[in-house]
């Protein structure tokens, strides 16, 4: 299965980024997360790093495990925020990882069904629905 969960992105990539070059909370958080064992990542941590396209080959499989359990898994913002970032991963990535794409296709179908019962604003539901429908 995922035999790299005890490692950090820094260890897996073999690349120490050093200190953050900008005094931005997002940049500092990304640098910090590169030193956190993947088994300790929260939904929010996955959302952030996938949104920044950092460590996708390691983090997308972890995110898919979470999304298979709960397609509308929530980080710090709203139900489905992790899903939204995973949906935004490049077509190139999915093309290189067809087995992950197949799993994501199943998650998209589960999320579409679950979206109908989501007790959130119509605007949020419409945005998520559009993202789900545009996933290829």
Residue pairs with C-beta under 8 A, 6 or more apart in sequence:
2 38
2 61
2 62
2 65
4 12
4 38
4 58
5 37
5 38
5 39
5 62
6 37
6 38
6 39
7 37
7 38
8 34
8 35
8 36
8 37
8 38
9 33
9 34
9 35
9 38
9 49
9 54
9 55
9 58
9 59
10 16
10 17
10 34
10 35
12 55
12 58
13 34
13 55
17 31
17 34
19 31
20 27
20 28
20 30
20 31
21 27
26 48
26 52
29 48
30 48
30 49
30 52
30 54
33 41
33 45
33 48
33 49
33 54
34 54
34 55
36 45
38 58
38 59
38 62
41 49
41 59
41 62
42 75
43 66
43 73
43 74
43 75
43 82
44 75
44 76
46 59
46 62
46 63
46 66
46 75
46 82
46 85
47 75
47 76
47 77
47 81
47 82
47 85
48 75
49 55
49 59
50 56
50 59
50 60
50 63
50 82
50 85
50 86
50 89
51 85
51 88
53 89
53 90
56 89
56 93
57 97
60 86
60 89
60 93
60 97
60 100
61 100
63 82
63 86
64 86
64 100
64 103
64 104
64 107
66 73
66 82
67 73
67 82
67 83
67 86
67 104
67 107
67 111
68 103
68 106
68 107
68 110
71 80
71 83
71 107
71 110
71 111
71 114
72 79
72 80
72 83
72 111
72 114
72 115
72 118
72 128
73 79
73 80
73 82
73 83
74 80
74 81
74 82
75 81
75 82
78 120
78 124
79 118
79 120
79 124
80 111
80 115
80 118
80 124
80 128
83 107
83 111
83 128
83 131
84 127
84 128
84 131
86 104
87 108
87 131
87 132
87 134
87 135
88 131
91 136
94 100
94 101
94 104
94 136
95 101
104 135
105 135
108 132
108 135
111 128
111 132
112 129
112 132
115 125
115 128
115 129
115 132
118 124
118 125
118 128
